[in-house]
Amino acid sequence: MIRLTDSMSSHCYVLHKVNGTAMLDNINKIVLKNLFPRKKLSAYDAISEAQKIAYAPLIFQAVRTMRDLGILAQLEKAKDNGVTPGGIADALDISLYGVETLLESGLSCGVVEMADDGDSFVLSKVGYFLLHDPMTRINMDYNHYICYLGMYNLDEAIKTQKPAGLRVFGKKWATLYQALPHLPDTIKNSWYAFDHFYSDSAYPDVLPIIFKNQPGTMLDIGANVGKFSILAAQYDQNIQITMVDLHDQLQNAIKNVNDEALDQRIHSLMLDLLDEKSTFPKEMDVYWLSQLLSCFGKDEIISILMRIVDVMGENSTVYILETCWDRQQHESAAYSLINTSLYFTAMASGNSKMYHSKDLIACCETAGLRLINIFDHLGICHTLFECKKNNS
Ligand SMILES: C[S@@+](CC[C@H](N)C(=O)[O-])C[C@H]1O[C@@H](n2cnc3c(N)ncnc32)[C@H](O)[C@@H]1O
């Protein structure tokens, strides 16, 4: 039986397990819509779409260059009358050749349009969002600084299941997470901005859910810079939190906790989750995994969850916050998440991705967890899975 209720401004689906797979099929039928229906295109439209894909990397760089050199801003300043390529070249001290070349590329992809005089260019609505929308800017910076160069090695990454693109950052790192604290600021900051733009948006929605049963202890696994631990400690004065992460990553988190004078209630534990011998502290009230499981392959996820199940007590709850592409309301959100998987393949680990919720639920069940709630549409694009130890 599946009971649907509305709760805490999000959608809460309370699940009563009858038999595993049938239950998941039912959930998907009820909750999810087909974000990518089959399309009947003419051959003309199909070959046109194919050219957009064939030129996508070049157009991406042309538009980013127009944004970063100030060309989009010049177009916006000129409003509806527009500005000529020469006007932009003079204002920005860039060659007329360069400005014309970029504007023509922008015209072809709908970022700029011709003004009524036929000589000047104006910023389109798409261009406006490329210039001003924070999410678009963060996605573009992340794709440029973190992903672009390494994506060249995607085929090698697919074949070897190793993050073959990571070598563009110099030293031979096992995964991006070892590399991250050591990368140049521009690159590193684009990653942090991307990661936290999304998870930050969900934190205010999840705090009331996690604290509804007044937990006393929490393990924040994959704490990163400590943002959630700090928010949680500020939300509830009684909670004791332990942050878990790789050694170098934890140093930032510890500093941030100290800056907030929360070191009496937020502690740290260095641990490599890929070490199957590593164990977690016992009987915490909450085991919190936010945007963590997407960093690992399915076998690794099951291993991490099994090690959590091993130490859970009767009152322990596991909360998994993830961005599942199948649970999105908008095609563009699913599009962005699905393509973020390519970052995980080429740059991050070679075997991780933005999972379909069915895959995550299956990992939870295999590991010995019982799913009791799913909360959808938290923050920009998150789903929260609430799980207990399966004693049956
Ligand atoms: C995508 S971030 C999520 C950060 C944060 N929880 C959030 O909600 O934004 C994943 C975190 O997992 C950590 N991590 C990745 N691989 C790890 C490993 N093998 N052992 C321990 N931590 C790891 C990373 O360092 C990073 O802080």
The ligand as a Tripos MOL2 file, in Angstrom:
@<TRIPOS>MOLECULE
LIG
   27    29     1     0     0
SMALL
NO_CHARGES

@<TRIPOS>ATOM
      1 C1         29.6810   16.4490   -3.4090 C.3       1 LIG1
      2 S1         30.4270   16.7400   -1.8750 S.3       1 LIG1
      3 C2         29.0380   16.9650   -0.8330 C.3       1 LIG1
      4 C3         29.3110   17.9610    0.2400 C.3       1 LIG1
      5 C4         28.1850   18.2750    1.2060 C.3       1 LIG1
      6 N1         27.7730   17.1280    1.9840 N.3       1 LIG1
      7 C5         27.0240   18.9290    0.5260 C.2       1 LIG1
      8 O1         25.8810   18.6470    0.9060 O.co2     1 LIG1
      9 O2         27.2250   19.7910   -0.3280 O.co2     1 LIG1
     10 C6         31.0380   15.1650   -1.4250 C.3       1 LIG1
     11 C7         31.9100   15.1510   -0.1960 C.3       1 LIG1
     12 O3         32.3200   13.7950    0.0190 O.3       1 LIG1
     13 C8         33.7020   13.7640    0.3050 C.3       1 LIG1
     14 N2         34.2930   12.5140   -0.1410 N.ar      1 LIG1
     15 C9         34.4320   12.0680   -1.4150 C.ar      1 LIG1
     16 N3         35.0880   10.9100   -1.4420 N.ar      1 LIG1
     17 C10        35.3880   10.5920   -0.1520 C.ar      1 LIG1
     18 C11        36.0500    9.5160    0.4730 C.ar      1 LIG1
     19 N4         36.5780    8.5140   -0.2500 N.pl3     1 LIG1
     20 N5         36.1640    9.5180    1.8110 N.ar      1 LIG1
     21 C12        35.6430   10.5220    2.5660 C.ar      1 LIG1
     22 N6         34.9930   11.5810    2.0300 N.ar      1 LIG1
     23 C13        34.8710   11.6160    0.6850 C.ar      1 LIG1
     24 C14        34.2680   14.9310   -0.4930 C.3       1 LIG1
     25 O4         35.5150   15.3520    0.0150 O.3       1 LIG1
     26 C15        33.1710   15.9720   -0.3560 C.3       1 LIG1
     27 O5         33.3650   16.7760    0.7620 O.3       1 LIG1
@<TRIPOS>BOND
     1     1     2 1
     2     2     3 1
     3     2    10 1
     4     3     4 1
     5     4     5 1
     6     5     6 1
     7     5     7 1
     8     7     8 2
     9     7     9 1
    10    10    11 1
    11    11    12 1
    12    11    26 1
    13    12    13 1
    14    13    14 1
    15    13    24 1
    16    14    15 ar
    17    14    23 ar
    18    15    16 ar
    19    16    17 ar
    20    17    18 ar
    21    17    23 ar
    22    18    19 1
    23    18    20 ar
    24    20    21 ar
    25    21    22 ar
    26    22    23 ar
    27    24    25 1
    28    24    26 1
    29    26    27 1
@<TRIPOS>SUBSTRUCTURE
     1 LIG1         1 GROUP 0 **** ****
